[in-house]
Amino acid sequence: MRKWLLLYGILCLTMIGKSQYFQSLSQFYMNGQIINPAYAGSREVFSANLMARQQWTGLEGAPRTMNFGFHTPLKKLNLAAGFIAFNDKIGVSRFTGLGVNYVYRIRMKEGKRNLAFGLKTGITSFKADLSQVKTNQPNDQVFDGVVFHQTKFDAGFGIYYYAPHFYFSYSLPLLSSFGYNSLQAYDSINTKALTSYLASGFVFNLGKDIQLHPSFFFKAIKNDGQIDLNLSVIVMNTLSLGVSVRTADALVFSMEYQINKQLRLGYAHDFTTSPLQKVTTGSNEIVLRYELIRQYNVYSTRFF
């Protein structure tokens, strides 16, 4: 029994390690620099975000994510910078990291249209404590004291084009991965396992105070991929109600509310459609965004 448990633990670590790990988020557009460093500065003011997500509520060991970030344009209008920090837990594994985003922007139509190129540099730490694995034998020596720990430099890049009613995003936010060989951690840059993200959307008017925001979000790794098809209704530039279909995974309902010019609150609930629906009530995600609006700033009503 212990051998099977050990084998299972190794396989789980291998699945995490030999491919990339990156957060699964339903409201990525409220803090786009999490998946694309080129997003930094696109709000045209100092913007800070706090996000928390509980994946697969009710399932022990399910992923839990928290991240914080801020970004701002710099004095030179064609430059911007951002900062992100995250702490993610999956079972007995934990990922923590810090990153800095650097952005160069080509501004067109007096800044109404922008093409941004972003570079991310940072540090990511991975830890897996197998002594936390529950077995049918207390103080099992096979797992007791087995801990993997690795900290390393990482990098990423992205391209982001945005206008008042349209955006396009492509990124490779993490160019390296964690791996294991005979229970020892090692660094690797596996180009076949890189996770790439593609997203686009636009907003058009349905009436004086109602707008429609269709969009898609595609995540690709190796020969596999996942796509979110999203549709949101924006009312009076204050309230946004949305629904998303995530292939082979979830049906997502989301809401954003502009509390005032500085604060925006977002919430999303994922109804799981995979076989996991038998053991979970779904996933919950909440986002709070603060923007420093000064008298000379032009208040942006963009919902991306």
N, C-alpha and C positions, 0 to 999 in steps of 0.2 A: 504493500500500500504506500509506504513511504517513497519507494522508487517512482511510482506513478505520480505521486504528488510533486516530487522533485522535477520529473520530466515535464509535468504540466506547467510548473513555475518557469522553467527554462524556456519552454515554447512561448509563454506569454511575454517574457522579457525579449525574446528574439523578435516577436511580432512587433513590439514597440521599438526595439533598437535598430533593426536592420532597415526599417523604413523611417520616414520622418514622422515626428509628432507635431501636430499643430492644432490649435483650438478649433472647435466646432461652434460657430456662433450664428444666431438667427438675426441679430441686429447689427451686422458688421458695418452698415452704412452710417451708424451714429458715431463710430470711431474707426474710420476706414484705414488709419495708419497701422492698425493691428495686422491687417493682411497686405497692405500696400504702403511702403514708406513714402511714396510720392504724394500721398494724400495730405501730408503735413503742410500746413499753411493755407489749405484750400478754403477754410472758413473765413479767411482774411482778417481774423482777430485772434487773440489768445483764447484757446479753447481747451478745456480739461474734461476728461471723461473718467467715470468710475463704473465698472461693469462686474456683475456677479452672475454666475450660471450654475445651476444644479442639473446635471444630465440624468435622465432616467430616475426620477424621484421614486424612492422606495426600494431601489435595488442596491444592496450593500456593495460598497467598493466602486460605485458608479463615478464617472468623472465630475469633479468640482473645479470651477474656474473662477478666478478673480484677476482682473487686470486694471491698471491705472495708467493714464497717459495724458500728455498735453502737447500742444504744438502751436506754433505762431509764425506769421510772416516776419521777416527781419527788416531792418531799416531800408536795405536795398530791396526794392519790391520784387526782384526776380529771384530772391533767396528765401528759404524757410527752413525751420528746424523743428524737431519733435523728440519726445522722450516716451518710452513705454516700459512698464514693469508688469510681470505676470507671475502668478503662483497657481499651478494646476496639480491636482491630485487624482490619480487613477489607481484604485486598489492600493497596493503597497508601494506604488511608484509615485514620485513627485518631481515635477519640473518647475524650476524657478528661473527667471531671467530678467535682464535689463537690456535696453537697446536705445540707441540714438539714431534718429533719422535726419539725413541731410538732403535738401531739395533744391534743384535749380528749375526755374519756371520760365517758359517762353510765353510772354503775355501779349495777347492779340486783342484787337478791337477795344483799346483803352482798358485792358484788364478784364473785359467781360468774358473772354475766352482764354483758356490757359492750357498749355501743354507742360506737364511737370515730369521731371526725371528724379527719382529718389534712390538713395543708397542707405542701407541700414547696417550698422555695426553694433555688436553687443556681446554679451556673455550669457551662456545658458548652462544651468546645472541640473544634472539628473541624479536621482537617488532612488534605489529600490531596496527596501528592507524586508527580506524574506522571513525574518523572525516574526513578522506580524501575520504571516499566513496561518490561518486556523486549520489545525489538523485534528485527527481523532486520537492523537497521542500528545498529551501535554509535554512541553519542553523537548520537543522532537529535535534531536541533535542534527538531523539532516538539514533543517532550516535555521536552527538557532545560530545566530551570529553571522549569517550570510548576508552581506550588505554590498551592493554595487554603488559606487559614487564616482561621478565624473563631471568636471567643469571645463568648459572650453569656449573658445571664441567662435562666433558665428557671424554671418553676413547675409544680406539679401538686397534685392533691387526691385523697382517697379516703375511703371509708366502710368500717368493719370491725365486724362483730358477731361476738362469740365467747362461747361457753359451754364448760363442761367437755367436752362431747361433740359440739359443732357449731360451724361457723363459716360466715360469708358475707362476701364481699369484693367491692367494686366500686371501680374507680379509673381516673383519667386521670393517669398519672404524669408526662406531658410535654405541656405545653400549647402548645409552639412547635416549629418545625422549621427545618431549614437548606434553603436554596435557591440556585439559580444562574441567572444571566441573562447570556448572552454572555460566559461564562467569568469572571463576577464573582459573588462571594458576596453574598447579601442575607438579611436577616431576614424571617421570615414567621410568621404565626399562621393556619394553614389549618385551619379547623374541620372541613372535610370529610376531612382527613387525620389527625385525632386518633386515637390508638390507645387503646382502652379495654379493660379487663380485668375479667372476672367469674369468680369462683371460689367454690366451696362444697364442704363435705364434712362427714361425721359419723362418729363412732366408736361401735360397739356391741359388746357382749360375746358371744363364741361359747362361752366357757367360763371357768374360773377364771383362767387365765393367757393366754388368746388373745382378741384383739380384731380386728375387721375395720374397715378404714377406706376406704370408697369416696368418691371425690371427682371433681370436674371442674374444668377450667380453660379459659376461653374468651377468646381474643384477637380483637378486631374492629378493622378499619380500612377506611374507605370502605364498599364493598359486599362486602367479602371478610372471611373469618374463619377461625380455626383453633381446634380444640377438642382438649383432652387428656382422655381418660377413664381414671381411675386406680383401682386397687384394691390395697390393701396389707394384709398380715397382720402384726399386732404380737404378739410373743411375750414374755410376762413384763415388759412395759414396758421392754424392753431392746433387742430386735432387731426391725426392721421390714423386710419383704421385699415389694417392690411391682412391678407391671407396669402400663404405660400404653400406650394407643394414641393416637397423634397423627395426626389426619386428613391423608391424602395426604403424610405426611412420615416418620414413624418409629414403631418399636416400642421402648419404653423399659423397661429393667430397672433397678431401683434397690434400694439397701440402706442402712439406717441402723443404727448401733450406738451404744448409750449406754455409753461407756467407763467413766465414773463420773458422779457427780452434776453435775460441772462440764463435762465434755467429751462431745460427740456428733460422730460422724464419719459422713458420708454419701457415697455414690458412685452414679453413674448412668451407664449406657451406652446410647446411642441406636443402634439398628440401622436404618439408613436404608432406607426403602421407596420413595423417589422415584427417578427415573432416575439420581440421583447415586450410587446404590449401586454403579454400575459403576466408579467412580473413588475410592471412599472405603470405609474399614472401619467407619465410624460416628463417633459423637461421644462424648467422655468428659468427665465432670464430677465434681469432688470438692469437698466442703464440710466445714469444721471449725467447730464452734460451741463457744464457751466461755461459761459462765454463772457469775456470782459468787454463790454460795450461802452465805448467812450462817446462823448458828444460829437466828435469829428468822425466816428466810424459810421459807415453805411450798414444798417441792420440787414442781415441776410435772412431771407425767409426760405432758403433752399432746404429741402428735407433730405439732403445727401451731402 
